[in-house]
Amino acid sequence: MNTTDQQSVCFNDIRQAASRIQDYVLTTPAVPAETLSRSVGADLFFKCENLQHIGAFKARGACNAVLQLTDEQAAAGVVTHSSGNHAAALARAARTRGIAAHIVMPHNSSAAKIAAVRGLGVEPRFCEPTAAARAEMADQVAAETGATLVHPYNDPHIIAGQGTATLEFLQQVTDLDVLVVPVGGGGLASGALIAARALQPDLEVIGAEPAWADDAIRSLKAGSMQPPERFDSIADGLRAPLGSLTYPIISQLIDDILPVSEDMIREATRQSICQTRLVVEPSGAVPLGAVLANGSRFAGRRVGLIISGGNAELDVFARILSSSE
Amino acid sequence: MNTTDQQSVCFNDIRQAASRIQDYVLTTPAVPAETLSRSVGADLFFKCENLQHIGAFKARGACNAVLQLTDEQAAAGVVTHSSGNHAAALARAARTRGIAAHIVMPHNSSAAKIAAVRGLGVEPRFCEPTAAARAEMADQVAAETGATLVHPYNDPHIIAGQGTATLEFLQQVTDLDVLVVPVGGGGLASGALIAARALQPDLEVIGAEPAWADDAIRSLKAGSMQPPERFDSIADGLRAPLGSLTYPIISQLIDDILPVSEDMIREATRQSICQTRLVVEPSGAVPLGAVLANGSRFAGRRVGLIISGGNAELDVFARILSSSE
């Protein structure tokens, strides 16, 4: 499978993004997971985007988007709607450039997510918790202020920025046999695929998607974008459907996407915390869940897992930890 | 303050240890903590020994000790008594050299600690949970098997091995103003002091000790080794008293030792987990607790914290997380 000319993003965009954002994001560690490797029978390496600024890879794409605004665009600020990590990522990226960020959040967003945005000096604008209400308020803010809308994943600058995580990872750990990436809206996975196909064409790239948010699996099977059917996976960062830019990249370049059950997502979150001492949010543990549930497929191989983020309510972690054994 | 000739370990021992153990331990990441830095008003850097193999810096010293055994000594194996991270560290170090490890553990050791040792292929020998019973059984095993006793901290090879964490840290993050290290038995702190005084003599080095396990603070004040008064700090890795080798190093080289309350240890554990996405055991969070409790002392400075480990029972983390706010 090769990159095709239909794609909105090419490897050079990722390389340029890496140099553009390097002073604003961390080169996150790639850590071998010795104990888990022994129990799985494979060599596992964790790319720790949970240790990225704001606790998620989203810092990369948001910086790449904000840094490419013209001065005129920048003066009018940026706007997005998000209940998750993209909200904090865009607020932080705007802060690094000294421009305004307008963040529309559902009024039932978690206290921690709201506090993260406020901690970056931005007072969120609250809306009803529906997709329509969020988009409507964001459009309204854009119209009033002239701010540039920065979509959480369906944007070439965002995809290129997220691809820098994989660019780094493949430089840090050579000779991986397989890379496992979480699939939600598809920004991270798209960037990973473009980087991997350019740097190491024989690398198997496997997506991992909650079985309760399996629109990508169904879309690839159907050959066309399929809507989400439910929105209640504990992996809240992966509930969003693929977008018009990410669907073609993923459908053309990915080797496979594995569904991961809710129980296995919890188990992988627990094992990440107690075996690798990394705080991984449920969405970030989905790749490990795919490995744990499909051991024979990964046995004896060098497996890279992108740990997308580490933000969840403390009580989510407390419940997952106290329900063990 | 300079290194004196009374010391059992010199900087060259640490440099040699680093090269001896480099294929057996991780170069752990040193991560800037952006959000915590903003709230504290200082630049905080975490040296992530919780991401070390077996989840603690103890892997370093144990490897350094085991790799220095003669072939004849090695053939008879090693023995220690430990209810904590040193048990797993020595079991792992022995495994890497292919020799026997005899691990004496109190029968009331936590299930996770026992499982960690078993996971490394060693069946612990259980004893009564008293210091006398532990030492007696370890001595007995040594007499029966000829195994070499490897003390968790009062051993020059262990101190030199632990010093490699600071050697790495000061190479990874230059221009630190102050380094904060946890103080328990003093192996990690002694190694840190010897490395720091050699590499960066003007670096302030501050110890952090649970107020409920403050024998080092009392010993420095009294000018002689003082016994522990209680053994119930949540920071279980720091309950041990200084040893005959670590007391002189620490008393001669350290700038200050700050006591940290139990509440502040819990708060620092919680903040590490939710603000830096690192699983830090209570003992490993004591340096952050010292910074949080003494903000003005660290304000505006570049502060390095050695995060010593990330192993605790899941229910300890669950309780700490669910008791927030």
Interface residues (C-beta under 8 A of the other chain):
Chain A: L26 P29 V31 P32 E34 T35 R38 S39 C48 N50 L51 H53 I54 G55 A112 A116 G119 R270 I273 C274 T276 R277 L278 V279 V280 G310 N311 L314 D315 F317 A318 L321 S322 S324
Chain B: L26 P29 V31 P32 E34 T35 R38 S39 C48 N50 L51 H53 I54 G55 A112 A116 G119 R270 I273 C274 T276 R277 L278 V279 V280 G309 G310 N311 L314 D315 F317 A318 L321 S322 S324
